[in-house]
Amino acid sequence: MDYILPKEVQAGLDKARTERLRRSSRLRLLVGDRIYPVLRLWKTGFAIDAEDAPHLRGLVDLFDGTVHLFQCLIVASDEENGEMQYEFKRATAIADAPALDFEKPSDAPAGLIGRAD
C-alpha cells in the first residue's frame, strides 16, 4: 500500500531523519580545515547532508570520533533525499603501527625480561 503525503509533510520527515542521522553518527570527514558530519557510510562510499556539502573531489580524511580510519580519494556521485553521496576511488586504511619490512615469526617472544642486578 502506497501513501501519498503532502510535500510539506514529506520535507519535514526527511529533515527529521537527516537530523537523527547527523546526531547519531560519530563519523566525520575532514577536508582541509573544514569538518563535515557523515550521515551514512557503505563499502563504496558515504553520504553527507546536501545543505552543508559542496561538490567535493579529491583527497579527504575520514574519522570515527578522533580515530583516523581512512585517507580517501573521492568524487561526488549523486544528490538524493537531501543527501550528497560520494564514491571512493581509493580508501586506504590508516594503520596504528608502521609497516614492517621483515617477516615476523609466529613464535616470536612478546618482549624480553632483563636481569635484575
VEXVEX-150293 format. One record per residue: residue number from 1; residue in one letter; y, z, x of N, C-alpha, C, CB in turn. Coordinates in steps of 0.001 Angstrom, whole numbers. Atoms other than C-alpha are relative to their C-alpha. Glycine has a CB too. Example, Ala and Ser with C-alpha at 12.3 -4.5 7.8 and 13.67 -1.06 7.14 Angstrom:
BEGIN
@n->1 | res->A | n_yy->-1190 | n_zz->0 | n_xx->890 | ca_yy->-4500 | ca_zz->7800 | ca_xx->12300 | c_yy->1200 | c_zz->0 | c_xx->900 | cb_yy->27 | cb_zz->1246 | cb_xx->-992
@n->2 | res->S | n_yy->-1190 | n_zz->-60 | n_xx->-820 | ca_yy->-1060 | ca_zz->7140 | ca_xx->13670 | c_yy->1090 | c_zz->730 | c_xx->-770 | cb_yy->462 | cb_zz->-1415 | cb_xx->414
//
This chain:
BEGIN
@n->1 | res->M | n_yy->-1156 | n_zz->0 | n_xx->833 | ca_yy->0 | ca_zz->0 | ca_xx->0 | c_yy->1239 | c_zz->0 | c_xx->893 | cb_yy->-13 | cb_zz->1203 | cb_xx->-956
@n->2 | res->D | n_yy->-1233 | n_zz->114 | n_xx->-765 | ca_yy->3371 | ca_zz->-1022 | ca_xx->1432 | c_yy->1150 | c_zz->622 | c_xx->-768 | cb_yy->304 | cb_zz->-1465 | cb_xx->326
@n->3 | res->Y | n_yy->-1193 | n_zz->-596 | n_xx->587 | ca_yy->6553 | ca_zz->905 | ca_xx->809 | c_yy->1218 | c_zz->-716 | c_xx->546 | cb_yy->76 | cb_zz->1522 | cb_xx->292
@n->4 | res->I | n_yy->-1244 | n_zz->619 | n_xx->-422 | ca_yy->9927 | ca_zz->-755 | ca_xx->906 | c_yy->1090 | c_zz->1054 | c_xx->-134 | cb_yy->328 | cb_zz->-1286 | cb_xx->-844
@n->5 | res->L | n_yy->-1037 | n_zz->-1020 | n_xx->-25 | ca_yy->12640 | ca_zz->1668 | ca_xx->1932 | c_yy->1364 | c_zz->-660 | c_xx->157 | cb_yy->-252 | cb_zz->1011 | cb_xx->1139
@n->6 | res->P | n_yy->-1348 | n_zz->521 | n_xx->-248 | ca_yy->16377 | ca_zz->1102 | ca_xx->1807 | c_yy->301 | c_zz->15 | c_xx->1498 | cb_yy->1060 | cb_zz->828 | cb_xx->-772
@n->7 | res->K | n_yy->-302 | n_zz->134 | n_xx->-1425 | ca_yy->17846 | ca_zz->88 | ca_xx->5172 | c_yy->553 | c_zz->1294 | c_xx->587 | cb_yy->993 | cb_zz->-1131 | cb_xx->222
@n->8 | res->E | n_yy->-588 | n_zz->-1241 | n_xx->-498 | ca_yy->19810 | ca_zz->3340 | ca_xx->5489 | c_yy->-1070 | c_zz->1061 | c_xx->236 | cb_yy->1050 | cb_zz->523 | cb_xx->-984
@n->9 | res->V | n_yy->1080 | n_zz->-979 | n_xx->-139 | ca_yy->16705 | ca_zz->5464 | ca_xx->4962 | c_yy->-874 | c_zz->-354 | c_xx->1202 | cb_yy->-854 | cb_zz->61 | cb_xx->-1293
@n->10 | res->Q | n_yy->812 | n_zz->448 | n_xx->-1130 | ca_yy->14685 | ca_zz->3380 | ca_xx->7444 | c_yy->726 | c_zz->259 | c_xx->1319 | cb_yy->-340 | cb_zz->-1497 | cb_xx->-138
@n->11 | res->A | n_yy->-781 | n_zz->-250 | n_xx->-1217 | ca_yy->17500 | ca_zz->3632 | ca_xx->10020 | c_yy->3 | c_zz->1487 | c_xx->330 | cb_yy->1449 | cb_zz->-514 | cb_xx->-164
@n->12 | res->G | n_yy->33 | n_zz->-1446 | n_xx->-223 | ca_yy->17602 | ca_zz->7423 | ca_xx->9557 | c_yy->-1341 | c_zz->470 | c_xx->526 | cb_yy->324 | cb_zz->731 | cb_xx->-1279
@n->13 | res->L | n_yy->1342 | n_zz->-351 | n_xx->-475 | ca_yy->13832 | ca_zz->7693 | ca_xx->10010 | c_yy->-209 | c_zz->-444 | c_xx->1447 | cb_yy->-1068 | cb_zz->-635 | cb_xx->-901
@n->14 | res->D | n_yy->125 | n_zz->504 | n_xx->-1366 | ca_yy->13964 | ca_zz->5549 | ca_xx->13154 | c_yy->788 | c_zz->866 | c_xx->983 | cb_yy->481 | cb_zz->-1453 | cb_xx->76
@n->15 | res->K | n_yy->-822 | n_zz->-838 | n_xx->-875 | ca_yy->16781 | ca_zz->7650 | ca_xx->14604 | c_yy->-646 | c_zz->1368 | c_xx->215 | cb_yy->1409 | cb_zz->169 | cb_xx->-591
@n->16 | res->A | n_yy->670 | n_zz->-1299 | n_xx->-120 | ca_yy->14903 | ca_zz->10894 | ca_xx->13880 | c_yy->-1223 | c_zz->-97 | c_xx->911 | cb_yy->-416 | cb_zz->522 | cb_xx->-1389
@n->17 | res->R | n_yy->1169 | n_zz->196 | n_xx->-862 | ca_yy->11750 | ca_zz->9515 | ca_xx->15538 | c_yy->417 | c_zz->-134 | c_xx->1450 | cb_yy->-791 | cb_zz->-1236 | cb_xx->-433
@n->18 | res->T | n_yy->-492 | n_zz->180 | n_xx->-1364 | ca_yy->13725 | ca_zz->8458 | ca_xx->18611 | c_yy->480 | c_zz->1322 | c_xx->592 | cb_yy->1132 | cb_zz->-1029 | cb_xx->26
@n->19 | res->E | n_yy->-469 | n_zz->-1304 | n_xx->-469 | ca_yy->15382 | ca_zz->11881 | ca_xx->18887 | c_yy->-1172 | c_zz->935 | c_xx->324 | cb_yy->908 | cb_zz->645 | cb_xx->-1055
@n->20 | res->R | n_yy->1183 | n_zz->-831 | n_xx->-249 | ca_yy->11988 | ca_zz->13612 | ca_xx->18620 | c_yy->-676 | c_zz->-412 | c_xx->1306 | cb_yy->-999 | cb_zz->-108 | cb_xx->-1175
@n->21 | res->L | n_yy->610 | n_zz->484 | n_xx->-1233 | ca_yy->10571 | ca_zz->11410 | ca_xx->21379 | c_yy->845 | c_zz->375 | c_xx->1213 | cb_yy->-192 | cb_zz->-1517 | cb_xx->-61
@n->22 | res->R | n_yy->-896 | n_zz->-302 | n_xx->-1110 | ca_yy->13622 | ca_zz->11982 | ca_xx->23572 | c_yy->-103 | c_zz->1471 | c_xx->397 | cb_yy->1448 | cb_zz->-349 | cb_xx->-371
@n->23 | res->R | n_yy->52 | n_zz->-1429 | n_xx->-289 | ca_yy->13412 | ca_zz->15778 | ca_xx->23272 | c_yy->-1358 | c_zz->433 | c_xx->535 | cb_yy->333 | cb_zz->791 | cb_xx->-1242
@n->24 | res->S | n_yy->1334 | n_zz->-433 | n_xx->-396 | ca_yy->9645 | ca_zz->15996 | ca_xx->23776 | c_yy->-445 | c_zz->-586 | c_xx->1338 | cb_yy->-989 | cb_zz->-374 | cb_xx->-1066
@n->25 | res->S | n_yy->436 | n_zz->663 | n_xx->-1224 | ca_yy->9408 | ca_zz->13717 | ca_xx->26809 | c_yy->661 | c_zz->613 | c_xx->1226 | cb_yy->307 | cb_zz->-1491 | cb_xx->-67
@n->26 | res->R | n_yy->-523 | n_zz->-482 | n_xx->-1270 | ca_yy->9802 | ca_zz->15053 | ca_xx->30345 | c_yy->239 | c_zz->-1158 | c_xx->962 | cb_yy->-960 | cb_zz->1017 | cb_xx->622
@n->27 | res->L | n_yy->-114 | n_zz->1151 | n_xx->-888 | ca_yy->9719 | ca_zz->11554 | ca_xx->31819 | c_yy->1444 | c_zz->-454 | c_xx->110 | cb_yy->-877 | cb_zz->-1148 | cb_xx->-494
@n->28 | res->R | n_yy->-1356 | n_zz->447 | n_xx->-269 | ca_yy->12939 | ca_zz->10334 | ca_xx->33423 | c_yy->-46 | c_zz->-1205 | c_xx->924 | cb_yy->847 | cb_zz->1136 | cb_xx->618
@n->29 | res->L | n_yy->-132 | n_zz->1176 | n_xx->-832 | ca_yy->13997 | ca_zz->7062 | ca_xx->35003 | c_yy->1272 | c_zz->152 | c_xx->812 | cb_yy->18 | cb_zz->-1305 | cb_xx->-850
@n->30 | res->L | n_yy->-1156 | n_zz->-119 | n_xx->-878 | ca_yy->16339 | ca_zz->7219 | ca_xx->38000 | c_yy->346 | c_zz->-1382 | c_xx->523 | cb_yy->-273 | cb_zz->991 | cb_xx->1171
@n->31 | res->V | n_yy->-502 | n_zz->1305 | n_xx->-443 | ca_yy->18418 | ca_zz->4099 | ca_xx->38639 | c_yy->1302 | c_zz->260 | c_xx->739 | cb_yy->210 | cb_zz->-1001 | cb_xx->-1213
@n->32 | res->G | n_yy->-1182 | n_zz->-349 | n_xx->-781 | ca_yy->20862 | ca_zz->4641 | ca_xx->41472 | c_yy->301 | c_zz->1476 | c_xx->-188 | cb_yy->1220 | cb_zz->-867 | cb_xx->-410
@n->33 | res->D | n_yy->-332 | n_zz->-1392 | n_xx->283 | ca_yy->22643 | ca_zz->7822 | ca_xx->40372 | c_yy->-33 | c_zz->298 | c_xx->-1500 | cb_yy->1374 | cb_zz->334 | cb_xx->565
@n->34 | res->R | n_yy->106 | n_zz->-180 | n_xx->1453 | ca_yy->22027 | ca_zz->7361 | ca_xx->36611 | c_yy->-1429 | c_zz->392 | c_xx->-374 | cb_yy->421 | cb_zz->-1296 | cb_xx->-749
@n->35 | res->I | n_yy->1310 | n_zz->-449 | n_xx->482 | ca_yy->19173 | ca_zz->9085 | ca_xx->34748 | c_yy->-137 | c_zz->-377 | c_xx->-1470 | cb_yy->-179 | cb_zz->1543 | cb_xx->198
@n->36 | res->Y | n_yy->294 | n_zz->396 | n_xx->1371 | ca_yy->17614 | ca_zz->7696 | ca_xx->31542 | c_yy->-1286 | c_zz->689 | c_xx->-447 | cb_yy->-126 | cb_zz->-1549 | cb_xx->-123
@n->37 | res->P | n_yy->1253 | n_zz->-590 | n_xx->497 | ca_yy->15051 | ca_zz->9629 | ca_xx->29436 | c_yy->-955 | c_zz->-1094 | c_xx->-472 | cb_yy->283 | cb_zz->995 | cb_xx->-1154
@n->38 | res->V | n_yy->1029 | n_zz->967 | n_xx->397 | ca_yy->11808 | ca_zz->7691 | ca_xx->28940 | c_yy->-639 | c_zz->496 | c_xx->-1290 | cb_yy->-1081 | cb_zz->-193 | cb_xx->1129
@n->39 | res->L | n_yy->582 | n_zz->-378 | n_xx->1282 | ca_yy->10566 | ca_zz->7707 | ca_xx->25344 | c_yy->-1511 | c_zz->-134 | c_xx->-3 | cb_yy->587 | cb_zz->-841 | cb_xx->-1105
@n->40 | res->R | n_yy->1451 | n_zz->260 | n_xx->-21 | ca_yy->7122 | ca_zz->6197 | ca_xx->25870 | c_yy->-363 | c_zz->-655 | c_xx->1322 | cb_yy->-437 | cb_zz->-908 | cb_xx->-1203
@n->41 | res->L | n_yy->523 | n_zz->599 | n_xx->-1227 | ca_yy->5014 | ca_zz->5202 | ca_xx->28873 | c_yy->-1400 | c_zz->-500 | c_xx->-282 | cb_yy->5 | cb_zz->1017 | cb_xx->1185
@n->42 | res->W | n_yy->1358 | n_zz->536 | n_xx->121 | ca_yy->1950 | ca_zz->2959 | ca_xx->28893 | c_yy->-358 | c_zz->-661 | c_xx->1324 | cb_yy->-117 | cb_zz->-1019 | cb_xx->-1196
@n->43 | res->K | n_yy->536 | n_zz->494 | n_xx->-1272 | ca_yy->-129 | ca_zz->1270 | ca_xx->31587 | c_yy->867 | c_zz->-1094 | c_xx->626 | cb_yy->-1404 | cb_zz->-526 | cb_xx->-206
@n->44 | res->T | n_yy->-728 | n_zz->1140 | n_xx->-544 | ca_yy->2035 | ca_zz->-1848 | ca_xx->31951 | c_yy->1510 | c_zz->102 | c_xx->-180 | cb_yy->-490 | cb_zz->-1260 | cb_xx->-639
@n->45 | res->G | n_yy->-1440 | n_zz->-109 | n_xx->177 | ca_yy->5480 | ca_zz->-499 | ca_xx->31089 | c_yy->425 | c_zz->1292 | c_xx->-648 | cb_yy->495 | cb_zz->-1136 | cb_xx->-809
@n->46 | res->F | n_yy->-574 | n_zz->-1181 | n_xx->627 | ca_yy->7722 | ca_zz->2002 | ca_xx->29350 | c_yy->1140 | c_zz->-430 | c_xx->-913 | cb_yy->494 | cb_zz->1014 | cb_xx->1065
@n->47 | res->A | n_yy->-1103 | n_zz->270 | n_xx->917 | ca_yy->10464 | ca_zz->2262 | ca_xx->26732 | c_yy->1036 | c_zz->1107 | c_xx->107 | cb_yy->-509 | cb_zz->-130 | cb_xx->-1454
@n->48 | res->I | n_yy->-1083 | n_zz->-963 | n_xx->64 | ca_yy->13865 | ca_zz->3944 | ca_xx->26702 | c_yy->879 | c_zz->-361 | c_xx->-1190 | cb_yy->822 | cb_zz->23 | cb_xx->1326
@n->49 | res->D | n_yy->-847 | n_zz->194 | n_xx->1164 | ca_yy->16451 | ca_zz->4306 | ca_xx->23946 | c_yy->919 | c_zz->-1205 | c_xx->225 | cb_yy->828 | cb_zz->1276 | cb_xx->-292
@n->50 | res->A | n_yy->-784 | n_zz->1229 | n_xx->-132 | ca_yy->18220 | ca_zz->978 | ca_xx->23322 | c_yy->1498 | c_zz->277 | c_xx->74 | cb_yy->-290 | cb_zz->-929 | cb_xx->-1165
@n->51 | res->E | n_yy->-1424 | n_zz->-323 | n_xx->-55 | ca_yy->21606 | ca_zz->2681 | ca_xx->22858 | c_yy->443 | c_zz->342 | c_xx->1413 | cb_yy->314 | cb_zz->1157 | cb_xx->-932
@n->52 | res->D | n_yy->-335 | n_zz->-420 | n_xx->-1359 | ca_yy->21527 | ca_zz->4094 | ca_xx->26391 | c_yy->-347 | c_zz->-1058 | c_xx->1042 | cb_yy->-715 | cb_zz->1289 | cb_xx->330
@n->53 | res->A | n_yy->646 | n_zz->850 | n_xx->-994 | ca_yy->19702 | ca_zz->1240 | ca_xx->28065 | c_yy->749 | c_zz->-1304 | c_xx->263 | cb_yy->-1397 | cb_zz->-310 | cb_xx->-440
@n->54 | res->P | n_yy->-444 | n_zz->1333 | n_xx->-376 | ca_yy->21278 | ca_zz->-1605 | ca_xx->29933 | c_yy->-1239 | c_zz->-862 | c_xx->269 | cb_yy->942 | cb_zz->51 | cb_xx->1256
@n->55 | res->H | n_yy->1134 | n_zz->861 | n_xx->-352 | ca_yy->19097 | ca_zz->-4592 | ca_xx->30770 | c_yy->-302 | c_zz->210 | c_xx->1474 | cb_yy->302 | cb_zz->-1514 | cb_xx->-308
@n->56 | res->L | n_yy->335 | n_zz->-356 | n_xx->-1371 | ca_yy->17639 | ca_zz->-3013 | ca_xx->33877 | c_yy->-950 | c_zz->-1022 | c_xx->605 | cb_yy->-618 | cb_zz->1397 | cb_xx->57
@n->57 | res->R | n_yy->876 | n_zz->893 | n_xx->-737 | ca_yy->15943 | ca_zz->-5084 | ca_xx->36525 | c_yy->33 | c_zz->445 | c_xx->1447 | cb_yy->429 | cb_zz->-1501 | cb_xx->-152
@n->58 | res->G | n_yy->39 | n_zz->-357 | n_xx->-1408 | ca_yy->14778 | ca_zz->-4200 | ca_xx->39993 | c_yy->-767 | c_zz->1268 | c_xx->272 | cb_yy->1376 | cb_zz->140 | cb_xx->523
@n->59 | res->L | n_yy->727 | n_zz->-1163 | n_xx->-484 | ca_yy->13658 | ca_zz->-1089 | ca_xx->41828 | c_yy->556 | c_zz->1274 | c_xx->-621 | cb_yy->66 | cb_zz->77 | cb_xx->1527
@n->60 | res->V | n_yy->-364 | n_zz->-1269 | n_xx->644 | ca_yy->13690 | ca_zz->2250 | ca_xx->39952 | c_yy->-1047 | c_zz->1053 | c_xx->371 | cb_yy->104 | cb_zz->-162 | cb_xx->-1565
@n->61 | res->D | n_yy->920 | n_zz->-1106 | n_xx->-254 | ca_yy->12065 | ca_zz->5673 | ca_xx->40328 | c_yy->-315 | c_zz->695 | c_xx->-1313 | cb_yy->596 | cb_zz->1002 | cb_xx->1023
@n->62 | res->L | n_yy->464 | n_zz->-656 | n_xx->1217 | ca_yy->10014 | ca_zz->7344 | ca_xx->37580 | c_yy->-429 | c_zz->1425 | c_xx->338 | cb_yy->-1173 | cb_zz->-794 | cb_xx->-652
@n->63 | res->F | n_yy->258 | n_zz->-1411 | n_xx->-237 | ca_yy->9892 | ca_zz->11159 | ca_xx->37420 | c_yy->-589 | c_zz->647 | c_xx->-1236 | cb_yy->1278 | cb_zz->718 | cb_xx->416
@n->64 | res->D | n_yy->464 | n_zz->-882 | n_xx->1066 | ca_yy->7993 | ca_zz->13707 | ca_xx->35333 | c_yy->600 | c_zz->1366 | c_xx->310 | cb_yy->-1596 | cb_zz->51 | cb_xx->-95
@n->65 | res->G | n_yy->-751 | n_zz->-1195 | n_xx->-366 | ca_yy->10469 | ca_zz->16576 | ca_xx->35381 | c_yy->596 | c_zz->-214 | c_xx->1377 | cb_yy->-901 | cb_zz->1270 | cb_xx->-28
@n->66 | res->T | n_yy->-482 | n_zz->172 | n_xx->-1370 | ca_yy->11100 | ca_zz->16983 | ca_xx->39105 | c_yy->-1034 | c_zz->-673 | c_xx->905 | cb_yy->385 | cb_zz->1345 | cb_xx->582
@n->67 | res->V | n_yy->1076 | n_zz->612 | n_xx->-784 | ca_yy->7837 | ca_zz->15373 | ca_xx->40247 | c_yy->173 | c_zz->-1523 | c_xx->-2 | cb_yy->-1402 | cb_zz->399 | cb_xx->-570
@n->68 | res->H | n_yy->-150 | n_zz->1444 | n_xx->-165 | ca_yy->8291 | ca_zz->11848 | ca_xx->41605 | c_yy->-1360 | c_zz->-663 | c_xx->-189 | cb_yy->596 | cb_zz->-347 | cb_xx->1399
@n->69 | res->L | n_yy->1289 | n_zz->620 | n_xx->297 | ca_yy->5489 | ca_zz->9768 | ca_xx->40048 | c_yy->-152 | c_zz->-1387 | c_xx->610 | cb_yy->-189 | cb_zz->-87 | cb_xx->-1485
@n->70 | res->F | n_yy->121 | n_zz->1404 | n_xx->-394 | ca_yy->6165 | ca_zz->6093 | ca_xx->40759 | c_yy->1324 | c_zz->-542 | c_xx->501 | cb_yy->-500 | cb_zz->-845 | cb_xx->-1168
@n->71 | res->Q | n_yy->-1119 | n_zz->857 | n_xx->-334 | ca_yy->8507 | ca_zz->3745 | ca_xx->42500 | c_yy->-371 | c_zz->-1356 | c_xx->-591 | cb_yy->277 | cb_zz->-68 | cb_xx->1580
@n->72 | res->C | n_yy->376 | n_zz->1151 | n_xx->818 | ca_yy->8602 | ca_zz->733 | ca_xx->40201 | c_yy->971 | c_zz->-1163 | c_xx->172 | cb_yy->-69 | cb_zz->402 | cb_xx->-1464
@n->73 | res->L | n_yy->-777 | n_zz->1220 | n_xx->107 | ca_yy->9813 | ca_zz->-2827 | ca_xx->40193 | c_yy->-145 | c_zz->-436 | c_xx->-1446 | cb_yy->-482 | cb_zz->-1121 | cb_xx->1021
@n->74 | res->I | n_yy->70 | n_zz->226 | n_xx->1444 | ca_yy->10719 | ca_zz->-3569 | ca_xx->36567 | c_yy->835 | c_zz->-1207 | c_xx->-416 | cb_yy->469 | cb_zz->1244 | cb_xx->-756
@n->75 | res->V | n_yy->-792 | n_zz->1043 | n_xx->640 | ca_yy->12067 | ca_zz->-6264 | ca_xx->34296 | c_yy->83 | c_zz->335 | c_xx->-1488 | cb_yy->-623 | cb_zz->-1428 | cb_xx->235
@n->76 | res->A | n_yy->-170 | n_zz->-252 | n_xx->1434 | ca_yy->13498 | ca_zz->-5900 | ca_xx->30770 | c_yy->-878 | c_zz->-965 | c_xx->-774 | cb_yy->1492 | cb_zz->-147 | cb_xx->-430
@n->77 | res->S | n_yy->959 | n_zz->802 | n_xx->731 | ca_yy->10973 | ca_zz->-7162 | ca_xx->28259 | c_yy->463 | c_zz->-324 | c_xx->-1403 | cb_yy->-1314 | cb_zz->701 | cb_xx->-55
@n->78 | res->D | n_yy->-256 | n_zz->232 | n_xx->1415 | ca_yy->11947 | ca_zz->-6672 | ca_xx->24625 | c_yy->748 | c_zz->1193 | c_xx->-579 | cb_yy->-1320 | cb_zz->-246 | cb_xx->-769
@n->79 | res->E | n_yy->-628 | n_zz->-1089 | n_xx->749 | ca_yy->14082 | ca_zz->-4633 | ca_xx->22238 | c_yy->-639 | c_zz->43 | c_xx->-1379 | cb_yy->1559 | cb_zz->-190 | cb_xx->-100
@n->80 | res->E | n_yy->728 | n_zz->-125 | n_xx->1254 | ca_yy->12171 | ca_zz->-3295 | ca_xx->19259 | c_yy->142 | c_zz->1413 | c_xx->-547 | cb_yy->-1483 | cb_zz->-356 | cb_xx->194
@n->81 | res->N | n_yy->-116 | n_zz->-1294 | n_xx->688 | ca_yy->12786 | ca_zz->-454 | ca_xx->16761 | c_yy->885 | c_zz->999 | c_xx->734 | cb_yy->-1367 | cb_zz->599 | cb_xx->-188
@n->82 | res->G | n_yy->-925 | n_zz->-892 | n_xx->-687 | ca_yy->15716 | ca_zz->976 | ca_xx->18708 | c_yy->-422 | c_zz->385 | c_xx->1403 | cb_yy->178 | cb_zz->1223 | cb_xx->-796
@n->83 | res->E | n_yy->483 | n_zz->-268 | n_xx->-1349 | ca_yy->13775 | ca_zz->986 | ca_xx->21993 | c_yy->129 | c_zz->-1259 | c_xx->845 | cb_yy->-1467 | cb_zz->494 | cb_xx->-24
@n->84 | res->M | n_yy->-7 | n_zz->1091 | n_xx->-963 | ca_yy->14340 | ca_zz->-1182 | ca_xx->25023 | c_yy->-1257 | c_zz->147 | c_xx->827 | cb_yy->1292 | cb_zz->10 | cb_xx->898
@n->85 | res->Q | n_yy->1285 | n_zz->-68 | n_xx->-703 | ca_yy->10975 | ca_zz->-1992 | ca_xx->26561 | c_yy->88 | c_zz->-757 | c_xx->1318 | cb_yy->-1140 | cb_zz->-576 | cb_xx->-877
@n->86 | res->Y | n_yy->14 | n_zz->574 | n_xx->-1344 | ca_yy->10422 | ca_zz->-2752 | ca_xx->30223 | c_yy->-1443 | c_zz->-146 | c_xx->460 | cb_yy->812 | cb_zz->879 | cb_xx->996
@n->87 | res->E | n_yy->1336 | n_zz->222 | n_xx->-563 | ca_yy->7407 | ca_zz->-4121 | ca_xx->32065 | c_yy->34 | c_zz->244 | c_xx->1496 | cb_yy->-504 | cb_zz->-1433 | cb_xx->-303
@n->88 | res->F | n_yy->137 | n_zz->-202 | n_xx->-1444 | ca_yy->6191 | ca_zz->-3133 | ca_xx->35515 | c_yy->-422 | c_zz->-1313 | c_xx->639 | cb_yy->-1031 | cb_zz->1128 | cb_xx->320
@n->89 | res->K | n_yy->498 | n_zz->1063 | n_xx->-855 | ca_yy->5976 | ca_zz->-5905 | ca_xx->38045 | c_yy->-823 | c_zz->633 | c_xx->1119 | cb_yy->1170 | cb_zz->-861 | cb_xx->573
@n->90 | res->R | n_yy->718 | n_zz->-795 | n_xx->-991 | ca_yy->4845 | ca_zz->-3236 | ca_xx->40509 | c_yy->296 | c_zz->1460 | c_xx->-290 | cb_yy->410 | cb_zz->-388 | cb_xx->1469
@n->91 | res->A | n_yy->-173 | n_zz->-1445 | n_xx->162 | ca_yy->4300 | ca_zz->502 | ca_xx->40124 | c_yy->-823 | c_zz->692 | c_xx->1082 | cb_yy->-433 | cb_zz->479 | cb_xx->-1441
@n->92 | res->T | n_yy->667 | n_zz->-620 | n_xx->-1133 | ca_yy->3497 | ca_zz->2304 | ca_xx->43369 | c_yy->24 | c_zz->1512 | c_xx->-175 | cb_yy->670 | cb_zz->-413 | cb_xx->1336
@n->93 | res->A | n_yy->102 | n_zz->-1453 | n_xx->136 | ca_yy->2245 | ca_zz->5874 | ca_xx->43026 | c_yy->521 | c_zz->667 | c_xx->1265 | cb_yy->-1464 | cb_zz->430 | cb_xx->-281
@n->94 | res->I | n_yy->-551 | n_zz->-745 | n_xx->-1132 | ca_yy->4028 | ca_zz->8383 | ca_xx->45230 | c_yy->-1031 | c_zz->1035 | c_xx->436 | cb_yy->1363 | cb_zz->684 | cb_xx->-373
@n->95 | res->A | n_yy->989 | n_zz->-942 | n_xx->-543 | ca_yy->1657 | ca_zz->10341 | ca_xx->47479 | c_yy->704 | c_zz->1282 | c_xx->427 | cb_yy->-772 | cb_zz->-626 | cb_xx->1202
@n->96 | res->D | n_yy->-583 | n_zz->-1277 | n_xx->-407 | ca_yy->2234 | ca_zz->14019 | ca_xx->48233 | c_yy->-254 | c_zz->308 | c_xx->1468 | cb_yy->-549 | cb_zz->1118 | cb_xx->-857
@n->97 | res->A | n_yy->279 | n_zz->-170 | n_xx->-1424 | ca_yy->946 | ca_zz->13637 | ca_xx->51797 | c_yy->79 | c_zz->-1376 | c_xx->672 | cb_yy->-1411 | cb_zz->664 | cb_xx->230
@n->98 | res->P | n_yy->-61 | n_zz->1301 | n_xx->-674 | ca_yy->1398 | ca_zz->10934 | ca_xx->54426 | c_yy->-1374 | c_zz->-658 | c_xx->71 | cb_yy->573 | cb_zz->159 | cb_xx->1411
@n->99 | res->A | n_yy->1253 | n_zz->743 | n_xx->-107 | ca_yy->-1242 | ca_zz->8233 | ca_xx->54699 | c_yy->-659 | c_zz->292 | c_xx->1348 | cb_yy->247 | cb_zz->-1524 | cb_xx->-169
@n->100 | res->L | n_yy->744 | n_zz->-244 | n_xx->-1234 | ca_yy->-3963 | ca_zz->8914 | ca_xx->57257 | c_yy->-302 | c_zz->-1322 | c_xx->683 | cb_yy->-1308 | cb_zz->774 | cb_xx->-284
@n->101 | res->D | n_yy->336 | n_zz->1219 | n_xx->-732 | ca_yy->-4550 | ca_zz->6361 | ca_xx->59999 | c_yy->-1379 | c_zz->110 | c_xx->642 | cb_yy->1057 | cb_zz->-289 | cb_xx->1069
@n->102 | res->F | n_yy->1368 | n_zz->-168 | n_xx->-483 | ca_yy->-8115 | ca_zz->7571 | ca_xx->60582 | c_yy->-856 | c_zz->459 | c_xx->-1169 | cb_yy->-70 | cb_zz->1019 | cb_xx->1189
@n->103 | res->E | n_yy->921 | n_zz->-446 | n_xx->1045 | ca_yy->-11211 | ca_zz->8324 | ca_xx->58531 | c_yy->-255 | c_zz->1485 | c_xx->161 | cb_yy->-1333 | cb_zz->-792 | cb_xx->51
@n->104 | res->K | n_yy->223 | n_zz->-1444 | n_xx->-19 | ca_yy->-11528 | ca_zz->11978 | ca_xx->57634 | c_yy->-1465 | c_zz->252 | c_xx->-347 | cb_yy->959 | cb_zz->745 | cb_xx->-1002
@n->105 | res->P | n_yy->1408 | n_zz->-259 | n_xx->296 | ca_yy->-15175 | ca_zz->13152 | ca_xx->57876 | c_yy->-150 | c_zz->928 | c_xx->-1203 | cb_yy->-698 | cb_zz->606 | cb_xx->1222
@n->106 | res->S | n_yy->215 | n_zz->-798 | n_xx->1210 | ca_yy->-16599 | ca_zz->14675 | ca_xx->54693 | c_yy->-354 | c_zz->1455 | c_xx->323 | cb_yy->-1105 | cb_zz->-623 | cb_xx->-845
@n->107 | res->D | n_yy->378 | n_zz->-1368 | n_xx->-355 | ca_yy->-17881 | ca_zz->17753 | ca_xx->56586 | c_yy->1011 | c_zz->649 | c_xx->951 | cb_yy->-1386 | cb_zz->8 | cb_xx->636
@n->108 | res->A | n_yy->-1038 | n_zz->-556 | n_xx->-878 | ca_yy->-14597 | ca_zz->18462 | ca_xx->58431 | c_yy->389 | c_zz->1396 | c_xx->-478 | cb_yy->1249 | cb_zz->-929 | cb_xx->38
@n->109 | res->P | n_yy->-405 | n_zz->-1351 | n_xx->402 | ca_yy->-13510 | ca_zz->22107 | ca_xx->58501 | c_yy->1368 | c_zz->-28 | c_xx->-683 | cb_yy->35 | cb_zz->942 | cb_xx->1225
@n->110 | res->A | n_yy->-1278 | n_zz->-77 | n_xx->713 | ca_yy->-10649 | ca_zz->23112 | ca_xx->56222 | c_yy->1095 | c_zz->529 | c_xx->910 | cb_yy->-127 | cb_zz->891 | cb_xx->-1241
@n->111 | res->G | n_yy->-965 | n_zz->-555 | n_xx->-945 | ca_yy->-8937 | ca_zz->24967 | ca_xx->59106 | c_yy->-745 | c_zz->678 | c_xx->1136 | cb_yy->956 | cb_zz->998 | cb_xx->-698
@n->112 | res->L | n_yy->589 | n_zz->-675 | n_xx->-1144 | ca_yy->-9539 | ca_zz->26756 | ca_xx->62372 | c_yy->426 | c_zz->1460 | c_xx->-3 | cb_yy->410 | cb_zz->-690 | cb_xx->1322
@n->113 | res->I | n_yy->-307 | n_zz->-1421 | n_xx->-84 | ca_yy->-9725 | ca_zz->30502 | ca_xx->62832 | c_yy->132 | c_zz->317 | c_xx->1491 | cb_yy->-1115 | cb_zz->895 | cb_xx->-706
@n->114 | res->G | n_yy->-244 | n_zz->-349 | n_xx->-1401 | ca_yy->-8208 | ca_zz->31680 | ca_xx->66102 | c_yy->-564 | c_zz->1344 | c_xx->351 | cb_yy->1470 | cb_zz->-19 | cb_xx->300
@n->115 | res->R | n_yy->503 | n_zz->-1297 | n_xx->-461 | ca_yy->-9370 | ca_zz->34603 | ca_xx->68201 | c_yy->1100 | c_zz->1040 | c_xx->-148 | cb_yy->-489 | cb_zz->-77 | cb_xx->1478
@n->116 | res->A | n_yy->-942 | n_zz->-1115 | n_xx->100 | ca_yy->-7706 | ca_zz->37957 | ca_xx->67578 | c_yy->29 | c_zz->706 | c_xx->1346 | cb_yy->-395 | cb_zz->991 | cb_xx->-1154
@n->117 | res->D | n_yy->-90 | n_zz->-627 | n_xx->-1338 | ca_yy->-6607 | ca_zz->39042 | ca_xx->71074 | c_yy->996 | c_zz->1115 | c_xx->-13 | cb_yy->387 | cb_zz->-1024 | cb_xx->1073
//
